[in-house]
């Protein structure tokens, strides 16, 4: 699946369409994605705690 995503994101027409809608097309390895997700979970956990919100 990663290979297909990298190939798709390499197409100029796909990149332009994504950018037109405010996305920043970027591919990564499965390991890089896992690290990004782990980092984002920590960021949003802190944000929720700071705001005094709890997940339901």
Secondary structure as the mmCIF struct_conf table of DSSP 4:
data_model
#
loop_
_struct_conf.conf_type_id
_struct_conf.id
_struct_conf.beg_label_comp_id
_struct_conf.beg_label_asym_id
_struct_conf.beg_label_seq_id
_struct_conf.end_label_comp_id
_struct_conf.end_label_asym_id
_struct_conf.end_label_seq_id
HELX_RH_AL_P HELX_RH_AL_P1 UNK A 2 UNK A 9
TURN_TY1_P TURN_TY1_P1 UNK A 10 UNK A 10
BEND BEND1 UNK A 11 UNK A 11
HELX_RH_AL_P HELX_RH_AL_P2 UNK A 12 UNK A 20
TURN_TY1_P TURN_TY1_P2 UNK A 21 UNK A 22
HELX_RH_AL_P HELX_RH_AL_P3 UNK A 30 UNK A 51
TURN_TY1_P TURN_TY1_P3 UNK A 52 UNK A 52
#
